Amino acid sequence: ADKARFKAQVTAWAVRLKVCPRQIRIQSMTQKWGSCSTKGYVTFAADLLSETKSFQEYVIVHELLHLRIPNHGRLFRRLIAAHSPQSRNFAKQQAESAYLTLQYRLVNRAPRYPEPCDSIVRPLARVRA
């Protein structure tokens, strides 16, 4: 029921943004809230269903806009801001959440040897950017 309602919400936003995703998927994702492929597949994290409706809408708009604009440039950021007034707060929340999740995984994962230092530094730098 929750998945069907969420997919209906995605479809409503797709109509509003005048985009046509080839497929809407909800699956377990450990690194991000959503993704959009160049072939038009839009995927959302199952955990997103337990977040607030306004945050869900931010992620939905973010991913659907990638069907029109593939990067995070000025036009993309302005469109996000126009459709999701709280986008600045959510972008910060998303980055902080990703950073904390990454920290948790780095601390709690089983060690793999040998492990170069770069594999730890690069993901953290990407989250902060």
C-alpha positions in Angstrom: 0.0 0.0 0.0 2.8 2.4 0.9 4.7 1.6 -2.2 1.6 2.1 -4.4 0.9 5.4 -2.8 4.5 6.5 -3.2 4.6 5.5 -6.9 1.4 7.4 -7.4 3.1 10.4 -5.9 6.1 10.0 -8.2 3.7 9.7 -11.2 1.9 12.9 -10.2 5.2 14.8 -10.0 6.3 13.3 -13.3 3.1 14.8 -14.9 3.7 18.1 -13.2 7.3 18.3 -14.3 6.4 17.0 -17.8 8.9 14.1 -17.7 8.2 10.4 -18.4 10.2 7.9 -16.5 10.5 4.6 -18.2 10.2 2.7 -14.9 9.8 3.7 -11.2 11.5 1.3 -8.8 11.6 1.1 -5.0 14.4 -1.1 -3.6 16.9 -1.4 -0.8 19.6 1.2 -1.3 22.4 1.7 1.2 24.2 4.8 -0.2 21.6 7.2 -1.5 17.9 8.1 -1.4 17.4 7.7 -5.1 19.0 7.5 -8.6 18.1 8.2 -12.2 19.6 6.3 -15.1 20.3 7.7 -18.5 17.7 5.2 -19.8 15.0 6.7 -17.7 14.8 4.3 -14.8 14.1 6.1 -11.6 14.9 4.2 -8.4 14.1 5.2 -4.8 15.4 3.8 -1.5 12.8 1.7 0.4 13.8 3.7 3.5 12.5 6.8 1.9 8.9 5.6 2.5 9.4 6.2 6.2 10.6 9.8 5.8 8.4 12.9 5.9 6.2 13.6 2.9 8.0 16.9 2.2 11.4 15.1 2.2 10.0 12.4 -0.1 8.8 15.1 -2.5 12.2 16.7 -2.5 13.9 13.5 -3.5 11.2 12.7 -6.1 11.6 16.1 -7.7 15.4 15.8 -7.5 15.5 12.5 -9.3 12.8 13.3 -11.9 14.5 16.6 -12.8 17.5 14.5 -13.8 15.4 13.1 -16.7 15.7 16.7 -18.1 19.0 17.9 -16.6 21.7 15.3 -16.0 23.9 17.4 -13.8 23.6 19.5 -10.6 24.4 22.8 -12.3 22.8 26.2 -11.7 19.7 25.5 -13.8 19.1 22.2 -11.9 19.5 23.9 -8.5 17.1 26.7 -9.5 14.5 24.3 -10.7 14.8 22.3 -7.5 14.4 25.5 -5.5 11.3 26.5 -7.6 9.6 23.1 -7.0 10.8 22.4 -3.5 11.1 25.5 -1.4 12.8 23.7 1.4 15.4 22.2 -1.0 18.4 23.9 0.7 17.5 22.4 4.1 16.9 19.0 2.5 20.1 19.1 0.5 22.0 19.7 3.7 20.0 17.0 5.5 20.7 14.6 2.7 24.4 15.3 2.8 24.5 14.9 6.6 22.5 11.7 6.5 24.8 10.2 3.8 27.9 11.3 5.8 26.6 9.7 9.1 25.6 6.5 7.2 29.0 6.3 5.7 30.7 6.8 9.0 28.5 4.1 10.6 29.4 1.7 7.8 33.1 2.4 8.0 33.2 1.8 11.8 30.9 -1.3 11.8 32.0 -3.2 8.7 34.2 -6.3 8.7 37.8 -5.3 8.0 39.1 -6.1 4.5 42.9 -6.4 4.1 44.8 -4.7 2.6 42.8 -1.5 2.6 44.3 1.5 1.0 43.7 4.9 2.7 42.1 6.3 -0.5 39.1 4.1 -0.2 38.2 5.8 3.1 39.1 9.4 2.1 37.4 9.7 -1.3 33.8 8.8 -0.2 34.0 11.3 2.7 35.3 14.1 0.3 32.4 13.3 -2.1 29.8 13.7 0.6 31.1 17.0 1.8 31.3 18.6 -1.7 
